Amino acid sequence: AADDTPQFAPPDQSTQVSHSLPKEYYSLQHHFPDTYGINENGVPSGSSPQRKAQILQLEAYLLIFDFLLANILHQARSIPDLLQLSGKLPPPYQPNFSIADMDKLIDSERFESNDLHNADFWREQKSRLLDVLDMLYGEDTKALVADKKDLHEANEKRAELIRRFTKWNENRFRAFNVLKDEDAPEVDEIIVAVFGEKTMCDTYWIEHILLGDYPEESNRLTLVQYAYIQQNIAREKWKSFIRERLPAHLDVRFLWLDTQKMFEFWKTYLLWRYVLSEQDEAEIALYGSQLHDFLASNFLTSNI
């Protein structure tokens, strides 16, 4: 008999359960006594034509249950692939069992072309599983991949996002070192993964509390980015996504600049960041004020 005991991977590997359920279904008809004439020993010798017809009728009736049970076993074997947080799909479903007089009970050509539980079926099941995980994690990855028409591609992207959201959401409120070019808020990594790396190239996160004594702006955060990067993205969707992942008390503003304005911003921003590293209070106040005024004036004159 096959060993049905789940085999668990070592702790340092991804946990995957492999089931050694038999790949070939053993028909329930083989469990009937010889007198029924439907097990592996076949029709008893000397059976009348009427008796043979009755045996075929019984085989046909039981064949329905054979298909149902074979289907259940296939789905049981498919659980590890279905629950795996990836785009991997279980294999297509093709019942693999034999009984006496099989060719008299079914259309062989149609049976061979049977596409029940094919790849499309499993993609739909995988999508439903990801819907459940979305609810558990409070996400809506289906909306985030709405632009992907291919369900397999969408499932792979959704699985990747759900797999990484646990770490991202745990760290998304962490601060970052504004003095380091390579440093950025954790939420920036989420945005890059969702909208694509090119969309988040050269994004600057400016916390107004660092710019000087502006009490009414202590909770304000301005995101500065090249305008051309956002041409192919729905800005409202992008803005809504970011706001949902930042602390609720923040007053978030978005500023998209053309190349000339971005160059002006960049000079002012780098000077301000340099004096921050030098810890010269007078210059910090001076360049912080200049950066603040630049952000304010450009925000007011923009159509965003």
Secondary structure, 3 states (H helix, E strand, C coil): CCCCCCEECCCCCCCCEECCCCCCCCCHHHHCCHHHCCCCCCCCCCCCHHHHHHHHHHHHHHHHHHHHHHHHHHHHHHHHHHHCCCCCCCCCCCCCCCCCCHHHHCCHHHHHCCCCCCHHHHHHHHHHHHHHHHHHHCCCHHHHCCCCCCHHHHHHHHHHHHHHHHHHHHHCCCCCCCCCCCCCCHHHHHHHHHHCHHHHCCCEEEEHHHCCCCHHHCCEEEEEEEHHHHCCCCHHHHHHHHHHCCCCCCEEEEEEECHHHHHHHHHHHHHHHHHHHHCCHHHHHHHHHHHHHHHHHHHHHCCC
